[in-house]
Amino acid sequence: MKNFLIPTRLTPDTISAVQTAINHSKNGNTKIILFLVTDEISSFSAAQYLREQDSQITHKELDVLDNCRDLIEHFPNCKLEFKRQSGITAPLLKNFLQFHSVDLILLTKSIITSKKTVHSNLVQIIENQKTPILRLINDNTTKLKKAIYLENALSRLNIDDIQQYMQDQFPLQKISQVLKKEQETAEYINLLLSKVLKENDIDFVIETRTSERSKIKNKKQSEINQHLDIPVLSLHEETV
């Protein structure tokens, strides 16, 4: 069974993320979890807590949720769950991922670019987990068919390791390779990638991360998909 987690603000790109998860369910039993994280509610009253929680979802957001439910009905192998969380911590998210056996986290652009502290904290906590992360770019459904591997000079993995892992997880056609040197600037990497993407029919970029590099990495390098308008699949080296 494949389990996908989609942190959401219940914006339209959530629907595309659900479709992306469906596309890569391999027609097997699949659970897709929409995860709505909001600011922590400070209330000693259970009734007041529930009132504040209910007031945080608008009719427009409920429409997005309904559209996701309508979409999932066409795929009997897929199950949609909606989870809400007031506030988030690293231990809480780690336990959540383990309990639901999450195989892949899909980060929408609306979550990545959100100015809210609760969302930026959520993204950072996710980056420090070992679960694979797919950073999406817009409202277009993503089909992961052909990738380019952005190799880190400090990585213990080679392209053969990545290719084998991806064949087991995604219906890929081909992986090309680009060497990513630590001393190169983010601007140089983006320029190099941009050239390769123009010359090849590439759907997404694969990069690797470690817990240590996630803490010290350059912010610009973590936003390749925002600069080049392409999805990025981030794999933790300990899981490959």
Buried (B, 14 or more C-beta within 10 A) or exposed (E): EBBBBBBBBBBBBBBBBBBBBBBBBEEEEBBBBBBBBBBEBEBEEEEEBEEBBEEEBEEEBEEBBEBBEEBBEEBEBBBBEBEEBBBBEEEEBBEBBEEBEBBBBBBBBBBBEBEEEBBBBBBEBBBBBBBBBBBBBBBEBBBBBBBBBBBBEEBEBEBEBBBEBBEEBBEBEEBBBBEBEEEBEBEEBBEBBBEBBEEEEBBBBBBBBBEEBBEEBEEBBBBBBBBBEBBBBBBBBEEB
